[in-house]
Amino acid sequence: MKFSTKLLSQTLVQLCLEKGINHIVISPGSRNAPLTIGFGEHPKFKCFSVVDERSAAFFALGMAQQLKKPVAVVCTSGSALLNYYPAIAEAFYSDIPLVVLSADRPAEFIDIGDGQTIRQENVFENLILYSANCKEGEEFQVHNETEINIALNTAYELNGPVHINIPFSEPLYKTTEHQLVWPQNVPPRLPIISSGENISQEVFTDFVEQWNSSKRKMILVGVLAPDSLEQRFVEQLANDESVLVLTETTSNLHNPNFISAIDQLIAPLTEDDFKLLQPEVLLTFGGMIVSKKIKSFLRTFPPKTHWHIDSKRAYDTFFALDQHFKGSINEFCAEFLPKTVEVASEYKKHWLQIKNYRLARHEIYETQIPYSDFMVFCTVLSELPQNIQLQLSNSATIRYAQLFDIPSSVEVFCNRGTSGIDGSTSTAVGAAYASKLPTVFLTGDLSFFYDSNGLWNDCIPSNFKIVVVNNGGGGIFRILPGDKDSELFDTYFETKHSLSAKQLSEMFGFNYAVINDKEDLREKVKDFFGSENGPSLLEIFTPSTVNDAVLLEYFRFVGI
């Protein structure tokens, strides 16, 4: 086995190995050669080569999402590093451990006009949990070990991105058969958030009393990994008639007494209806909320009190946050629910009746709509195989998915930390590689083409399938306010195009199928999901001018 002669390379490699960070995504370059050699020559690391740094970072993020442990990305110096920023932002807001390892020029070469050289130290300071700035030289060994340890421990402890900047002087490619350093496992400098750091018993008792005296309690659940909440707690919350649980597609929580299609429920409501829905107590957990309608409702009709459960942080999304319980959801429920009593109330019963009415109207609407995005999403989501992972792109895709019932055996993920379309494909590929489940990636055309380099990857599993809904532009902008009949709208908002994914599929070795109309929609979708002949892409072309009208009419129709 070979080692780089650079002490910093050996130090970093040994510490990653010690902490179990063994998935390394490397983008090509010269300045990062010591790291490439260090990781690539070691048999205990699984290394991946991804040329596009932006795609590489999202690919690593997808793996970390599924592995639930840090994955590292390695790049050369200069602008290469800046391409990691979108994925770093997503990791920061989605609580995904991503370790960024950037090679750098020595300090004396910064700002003197040297090539591929920028100010790399602390470059991500607004969206990073820790920035470790290493220094080259044997005399800095203790400093470097300490900084690297703090960064790697932070990625684990706080579940998020860290940046380690590593300067290397030339020569860069020298190797040795001998290990030159034996780094110590320096204890973490940052405090570990533990379940013991919860709220005082006095405050907790007050909350229990508020809960037990309230007849309208709402639980709103954001992004959650599958099986995050123990089934006994799910059932207890589902059976309390004073508790209304609202979930989203990305919540991965299922129960007939929960309301999963939030927009379907509240879009047609009047002001009087909203007053009936307004909770006295709002309890939230999970990550970001997709529904703009529920955010608007709770900001206009705020609860008397809002508590959030999370081991890390609490956002005052509805401008009513009173308490942040630091701990896991299950820890909270185990301590809290035994102290609660069921309160006689019509709250849940009333809104479940509204839900069932909406679902009945939904089924009628499905039978009479024209060929459109709505029809396509309805068909695709109803034909999903059981026991798969579903990765969703942002923008219209995640919003349509919120309106349909997705089987409980399907694990749903979406980059909702920053809600960007920029790395959806790469994330899905990384997640598909790390997961043992077959993966379906459902995306719109702009999101797909924007991240087409996500397919430039040798690690795409044979059971990976992509469905591209191609309406020739950013169709979601037609739903938003503004003049839709102008050249300005066509060019700068909807960004009309006539691109097809066929050539990309051929170039990257995907089986390709296409649908152009409703006549063979269901049959072709079913055949596509039933095929097992390698990575596949189904492109479904839809008209661009009817989708907004169909969706807006849907919300009117389910409410009458």
N, C-alpha and C positions, 0 to 999 in steps of 0.2 A: 504494500500500500504506500502511496506517495502522499507527502504533505507539501504545502506551499512553505517556502522558507520564511515567509512573513509571519512574525509573531502574532500580529493582530488577527490574521486569518486563522491560525491554529487556535488562538484563544476563543474566538467566536465559534468556530466549529465544535470545539470541545464542550463549550457551555450549552450550545443548542442540543448537542447529543445528550448531555447530562439531564437536561430538562424535558427531553422527549419531543423536541421539535425536529421531526425527521422528514417532513415534506417541504421541499425547497423548489421554488419556481424561479428559473434563471433566464434572464434575457441577455442576448449576446453583447459583448463589449470587451475592451482590452483592460481598462482600469480595474474591472472587477475580476480579472483573471485569478488572483490569489484566492478569492472566495469560490470561484467556479472550480478550481483545482481542489480546494479543500473539501467542498461538499461532494463534488463529482467523483473523486477518487475513493471516498469512504463508503464501504459496503452497507453501512447502516442507515444511509440517507436515500430517500426516494426523490430523485431529481427530475424536473420537467423543464423542457426548453420551449419557451413561448417568446416569439420575436417582439411583438407589440407590447410595450410595458403597460399600457392602459389595460389591455386585454389580460395580460399576465396577472396583474393585481386582482382583477375581478375573478379570474380563474382560481387564484389562491383563496379569495374570499369565499367562493362557492364551496371549496373543499373544507375550509375552516368552519363554515356554517354547518356542514354535515358531520365532520369529525369532532366538533365541539372542543377543539384545542388549537393552539396557534399554528399557522402555516407561514413560512417565510418567503419573501420575494427578494431577489438579488438583481441589482442593475449597475451599469457603469455610471460614470460621472456626467454632469451637465444636464441638459434638458430631459434626458431619459428619466431622471428621478421625478420630474414634475408630472409626468404622465401617470404616476401612481395616485395623484391627489384625489380624483373622483372616487376611487375605491377606498381610499383612506377615510374620506368623509362618510361614505356609506358604512364602513366598519365602525367609525366613531359613534354614529347615531343608531346603528343596529346592534351594538355591543358584540362585535365579532372580533376575535383576537387575530390581528394581522401584524406580522413582524417585517418591517421594511429595512432592508440592508443595502445601503448605498455606498459604493466605492467613491472616493473623492481624491482630488489632487492634494498634495501637501499644502499646508497653510501658506507657505511663502509663494505659492503659485496663484493664489486667489487675487483677482482684480489687478492683474498685470498684463492682461491681454492674451493669456494662454488659451489654447483651444479646448473645447468641451469642459469649460470651467465656469461655474456659477457659485453663488453664495449658498451652500447646501446646509450649513449648520442651522438648526431650528427652523427650517424652511416650512414645516407644517405646523408651526406652533399653535395655531388657532384650533386645530382639529386633531390633536395628537395627545395621547395620555402621558407619554414621556419621550423626550428627545435625548439620546445619549450621543455625545460628541467625543469620539475617541481621538487620541493623539498618537502619532507614530513615534516609536522609540522605546527601547527596553526600559528606560527610566520611568515611563508612563504605564508600566504593566499593572500596577495596583489600581491606578485611576481607571484604566480601561476595563479591567475585570469588574470593578465595582459598578461602573456605568452600564456595562452590558448585562450584568446580573440584575440590576434595578429594572432595566428595560424589559428583559424577558420575564421577570417575576410580575411586573406590572401587566403585561399582556395576559398572563394567566389569571392574576388576582382580580383585575378590573374588567376583563373581557373587552378588549378594544385594541386599537392600533398603537404601535410604538415604532420609533424611528431610531436606527443606529447608523450613524455616519462614520465611515471608516476610511481615513486617508492612507493611500499607498504611494510610495515613491518607486521609481523604476530602479532595477529591473522587476518585472511583474510575473514572469513565467518560471522562475527558478523553483525547483522542487528538491525535496530531500526524503530519504526513507526513515527519518528519525523525527519523533515528536520532540519539539524544543521547549514547550511550556506545559505546565500542569496547573491550570487555573484552579483557584480555590472557589468553593461555592459560597460566595459572600451573601450573608442574609439580606433579605429585601429591606430597603430603606423606607418604603411606603407602607402605611398601615393596611392590614387586611380587613376588609369589611366582613364582619361576622354576624351571625344571626343574633348574637348577644347584644349588638348595638341597636336594640329596638327602642320603641317609645316607652316612656315611663308607665308604670302600672296605673297611676292616677289618671293620666290621659287615656290609657286603654280602657279603663273602667267607664270613663265619660263616654267614649265612643260606643261601648256595648249598650249603655243606657239609651243613647240616642237611637241606636239601631233598633232596640227592642220597643221603643215607643213610636216608631215611624211606620206608617202604613204604605208608603210609597218609596221603595228602595230600588235603585237601579245599579246594576253591575255592567260596566262597559269594558270589553276585553279587546285589546289590540293584538299586535303580532306576538304569537307564541309558538314555540317548538311543539311538535306532537307529544302528547302524554305529559305535558307540564303540570297538569292539575290532577291529583288523585281522584279516581272515579267516585269514591265515597263522598268527596266534597262536591263533585259535580251533581250527584243525585240529591244531596241535601239542599243545595241552592236551587235546583230545579223544582223541588217539591214545596218550597216556601211560597205561599200565595201572596206575600207582600213584597216579593223580590222578583224583579224583571231583569233577566240576563240578556244583554245584547252582544252578539259576537260578530266577527267578520270572517271572511274567507281565510285570512291569514292567521286567525286565532287557533285553528285546529281543535276547536271544542265543539262537541256535538251532543245535542239532547233535544227531543221533541218540544220540550217546554222552553227552549231558548229561541230567541229571534235572531236569525242569521242574516236575513236580507234587510238591513237597517233602512236603506233608502226606499226600498219597496214599501216599508211600513210608514215612514214619516213624510215622504214627499207630498202626498195629497192632503196632509193634515191642515186644518184651519187653526186660527189662534186659540179658539176655545179648546180644540183637541190638544194643542200643545200644553195648555194649562193643566189638563187632565194627566198628561204624560209627565209633566215636570216632577222630578223626584225630590223628596225631602233629603235623602242621603244618596250620594253618588260614590260608589267604590270602583276604582279602576285598577287594572293591572295589565301586563303585557306591554308591547312596544307601540309604535306609531299607529294612529287611527287613519284609515283611508277615507271614510265618509265625511265629505264636507258638510253634508246636511245635518249630521248629528253634532258636529262642532258648532254650527250656526245655531241649532236649537238650544244646546246647553249654555251657550254664551248669552242668548236672548232670554232664556228661561232657566237661570242658574239654580243649582241645588242649594239647600241651606248649608250643607257641608260636603266637602269633597276630600276623600282620602285616596292615596295611591300607594300600592304595594310594589316595591322594587328594591333589590339589594344595593342598587347603585345610585339612582337619581329619580326625581319626580318632576315632570313638566306641568306647569300651570296652564294647561291647554285651554281650559274653560274659564280662566280668571276667577276661580273659586276654590283653589286648593288650600286646605287647612292643615293637613297632616300628611307626612311622608313616613310610611312604615318601612324601615330598612330590614329586609329579610326576604326569604323566598315565599311564594304564594302558599305552598303547602305548610310551611311553618306558621304563617299567619292564620290559615284556616284551622290548623290543629289547635292553636291557642284560643282562637276567637269563637269559632262556631259552637263549641260545647257550652259557651256562656250565653248563647242567644236563645230566644224563644220564638216560636212561630206566632205571627200576629195576624189576626183575622182581617182580611182585606180583599177587595174586588180588583185590586191593581193588576195582578198577573192575569187573572181570568178575563178581564176586559180586553187587554191588549193581545192576548192569545186568540181571542175571537176575531179581532181585527186582522191579525196575522193570517188566520185560516181563510177569512174572506178574501184577502189580498191574493193568497195562493190560488184560490179558485178562479179569480179574475185573471191571474197570470196564465193559468192553463188555457183559458178561453182565448186570451190574446195571442198565444203562441200559434193557434190554429188559423189565424186570419191575417198575419203580418206578411208583407211582401218580402222578397229576397233582399236581405240586408245583413249588416253586421250582427244585429240582434238575433236573427235566425241562425246565423253561423255559430255564434257563441252558444246559443241554446243547444244546437245539434252536437257540437264538439264536446261540450261539458256533459251532456247526457250520455254520450257514447264512451266516456273515459273508462279504461279498464280498471279493475279493482287492484288494490295493493300496489300502487305506483307512487312516485314522487311527481308532483306538478309544480313546475317553475313558471311563474307569471311575469311578463314584462310590465312596466309601468304605463301610465297614461290610460288610454281607453280600455286596455285589456283587463287590468285589475278591477276597474269600475264595472265592466260588464260581468265579470266573474262574481261580483258581490250579489248579483241579482238571481243567481241560480243555485240549486241545491247540488253540492258536491259530496260524493260518498265519503263516509267517515274513514274508510280504508285508504283514502288518498291524502298524502301529506302535502300541504300547500306552503309554498315559499315565494317571497317577492322582496326585492330590494326597496324596502319602505323607509330606510333610514333617511335618505335624502330624496327618495321618489324619482330618481333620474332614470332616463332611458339608456344611459350611455354604456352600461356594462351588463345588461340583462343576459345576453347570449353567453358571454364568457363566464358569468356566475353560474348559469345553468349547466354549462359544460363541466366546470369544476365540481359542482354539486353532484352531477351524474357520475363523475369518476369516483368520488368518495363514497357515494351511497351504494348500498347493495340492491336498491330497488330500481326497476325500469323507470326512466325519466321521460316525461313529456314537457316540452317547453312551448308555451302558448304565447305568441307575440304579435304585435302589429308590424306593419311594413317599415315605418321610420325607425323604430327601435331595432329591428332586425338588421337593416342596411347600415345603420349607424355603427353597429358593433359587429360587422361581418367578419372582422379579423378574429372574432371569437371562434370561428371554425378552423382557423389556421393553427391546428393543435393535433398532435399525434395520439392524444389520450382519450379521444371521444369513444365511449362504449358503443358496442353494437346495438344495444337496446335503447339508444337515445333517439327520440323523435321530436321534430320541430313542426309546429303548425303556425304558418304565417298568414294572418288575415290582412290581405293587401287591398286597401280601398284607395290607393293612389295618392296618399298624402296624410297629413295630420288631421284626420277626421274629427278628433275631439274638439278642435277649434270651432267647428260648425255648431257645437252645442253651446258654446260660450257667447256672450253678447258681442255685437259688432256687425258691421256691414259684410255680408257674405257674397255679395255680387260685385266684386271689384277686382281689378288686377292686383292691387296691393294685397288683398286677402289671399288670392290664389298663390302669389309668389312668396310672400313673407310669413304667412300664418299657416295655411294649409300645406304650403310647399308641394304643389302638385308634381307628380312624376309619372313615368311610364315604365319603371324598372320592374324586372322579374327576378325571382330567386333561382330560376332554372340554371343559369350559367354558373352561379356560385355553387349550387349543389353539385354540378358536374365537376367543377374545379376541385372541390374538397371531398369528392368521393361519396356524396350522399345519394341515396335513391330519391328520385323526385316524382311527385304526383301533383296534379293540378285539378282544381274545381272552378268552373266559371259560372255555374247557374244552380238553381235549386233542384233541378230534375234528378240529379244523381248525388246530391249532397250527402244524405244520410248513409247511403250504401257505400260510397267512396270513403267516407270518414270511418265507417266500421271496418272496411277492408284495410285501411291504413293502420289502424290500431291493432288489427289482427295479424299483420305481416311481421315476420321475424328474419328479415334478410339484411340486417346491417343498419347503420344510421340512416334515417329517412327524414325527408322534408315534404310536407304537404302545404302547397300554396293555394289559398282560397281567395279568389278575386271577388270583390263586392263593389257595388256602385257607391260612389262618393256622395251623391246628392240626396239620398233618402234616409240615411242613417240617423241624422239628428231629428228628423220629423218622427221617425218610428220610435225612437227612445223617449222623446218628450210626450208623445201620445200614450206611450206605455204608462207613464206615471199618472197621466190623467185617467186612463182607462181603469187601472186597478183601484182607483179611489172612488169610482162612481157606483 
